[in-house]
């Protein structure tokens, strides 16, 4: 009888352990992501010092009443807010709305531009059964640049007469304006690419005409299905997360990147080739005419039902942005168009000249991707490039931005880790490529195996009990 009890205890322990494994192996649900409790936070008066209201509106869009509705409100760090949590005194009927308000102490206005974040997190019972909901509002105080052009801080294109002012890559090299003009990239020109139309900068020769990414925020108002960026990278790690701010105070994030302007696979970071020219301006004059120098487009998705108010660029100085545009929301979107065909033709060397204006107008769309800084006596057109992988993107927050960052950094490209003549612009150190989704899924474990194991344990336990009872009956008889 003691052996029978010990056996039953072992079976019970195994069943409990198997159930625990099943629970731990099951992926957690993303509660609140599709809640029928729709919340919004009204604009907050930030002209301090003042005591302002933070008002949250709740609407039950489900077909059943919601009970035990509680809302927790948070404001900027170290700001006094009261009360932090409030509960509705009555159930929120289907289709009904309600508001909760908290008071917040707003300090003196800052001297510069600062983002203030307010959030509301609700819990409830009934309704659609999701149980949680979340809302946020981002507000700016202080001056915000009226356009991308106000942030221009880099001279990326130069003429022969202004090449001394150029420093696109940190090595005093730059795009040739004469070469770009042959492809239609002239001051103020309309450039069709990525399913939209960009306006090429109108900056004078030798003046800043692009932005190096450092987390700058600027006004950019309008609507669309995506926001498109036109530019290119220096080094191979030109990728980062941008933030899109909407007029309702909400925001979204998206990751994009550009390949290196001269020596990386043109599809790196899921970008599309916009234009390429042969040769570049250097401190010694126009040079490297046997090599292509390129610009690209890339996009991030936005909420087409909302109106964008501002955009925050990625904090990555390897990213250079010349223009930005909305991609219209259309049905059945086609792949992004480019201003230069992507067909590959045999690499050729253009006649050596220091005057780009007399260069041939027809150029190969792709050329050798070997860095011109090669060993003396080596023919760069026959040098085999070293294949590397793109660096892993900087860490991001949020499920959507993490997925976008993984997508952007999964692309590989070829680059040569050498230095441009007269300065930097080389391939950056690389990191191992992130593992695929199947590996990630395998690491989480499957909930099927514990269930099968538990079923087997139940079957064995039943057989053991049946045998034990038969023995007891036999002993009694």
C-alpha positions, 0 to 999 in steps of 0.5 A: 500500500505504501508503494502504491501511495508513493507511485501516485505521488510521483505521478501527481508531481509529474503531472504538475511539472508537465503542466508548468512546462506547458504554461511556460512554453506557451508564448505570452499574449500581447494584451491591450494591442487590439482593445475595444477600449479606445483612449485618447489624451487631450493636448496639455497646456505646457506653458509653465509654470502652471497647473494643467489638466491631463484629460483622458477620453475613453470609449467602449467600442465593443458590444458589451459593457465594461466593468471595473474600469481603472485608468493610470496616468503618467507624465514626464519624469519628476512632474507631480501628477494627482491622482495617478489612478482613477476608477469609473464609478459605473460600468461603461456601456457599449458605445458609451464614452467617459473622461478622467482628469488629473492635474499636473504641475508644469515647470518653467519652459525649457530654453530649447526643444523638448519632448514631453510624454504622457501615457494612459494605461487602463484595465477593465473586465467584460467588453471584448475581454482583452482587459487592457488598453494603452494610449500616449501623447507626445508634445513638444515645447520650444522651437522646432525647425520648420523643414528638413532644409533648416537642419542641413549641416553637411556639404555633400555635393560640390562643383569643380570650383567649390570642391574644397568645401565638400566633406560628405564622408569625413575625408573631404570627398563629395558628389560632383554637381556636374555629374548629378546634373546630367541625371536631372539632379539640379537645384530645386528639381523634382525627382521621381522615385520610391513611388513619390516625388522628391524636391532636390535641395536648392542649396548653392554650390559649396553650401550645406545640402543634406542632414547627417542623422543625429536624432533631429526633429523637424516639422513635416506635415501631411498624410500618406501610407509611407514616408520616403527618404532620399540619401545615402550612407558613409560606412556600412552601418547607415541604419537607424530608427526614425520617429513619426509624430501625429497631430493627435499626439501619438507616434510611430517608429520605423527603421530604415537605412542606406547603403554606402555611397560607393562600395556596398551592395545597392540593395543593403538595408532593403534600399532602392537605387535612385541615381549613380554617377561615375567619379567624385570630387576629392581635395585634389580634384575630380577623380575615381571616374571608373567607380560609381557613387550612388544615392538611394531611397528607403521608406517607413510605414506610417498610419494613413488615417492620421496626419503627420506633424513632425519627424525625428531622424535616426541618431546615426551620423552615417546616414545622410538625408537630402530629401523626404516625401510622403508616399500616397496611400494607393491600392495595390502599391507597385515597387518603388520606381528609380531614376536610373535603371538597375540593369548590370552592364560590363564595367568600363573606365571613363576617360581620365579628366579633371573637368566633369562637365566634359564627361560622357552623358551615358554612364553604366548603371553599375560599376566595379564596387572595389574601393579605389584605394588599392595597392600600387600597381593593382588594377582595381577593376580586376580586384575581387572585393571582400564580402562582408555582412552589414552591422547589426542595427542599433537596439530599438524599442517596441515590437514593431520597431524591433521587427523592422530593425531585424528586417533592415539588418538581415541584408548582406552586402559586399564592401572593401575595408579600406580608406578613401583617398584623403580621408575616411569612408571605409567599410565599418567593422561588421557583426555576425548576422542575426539568426532567422525567425525559425531559430528564434521560434525553436528557442521559445519551445513548443507547447505541444510536447508537454501536452503529449508528455502529460497525456502519456503520464495520465495513460501510464498512471491509469494502467498502474492504478488498474493493476494495483486495484486488481492485486488488491482484489486478488489479495482480498479474495 
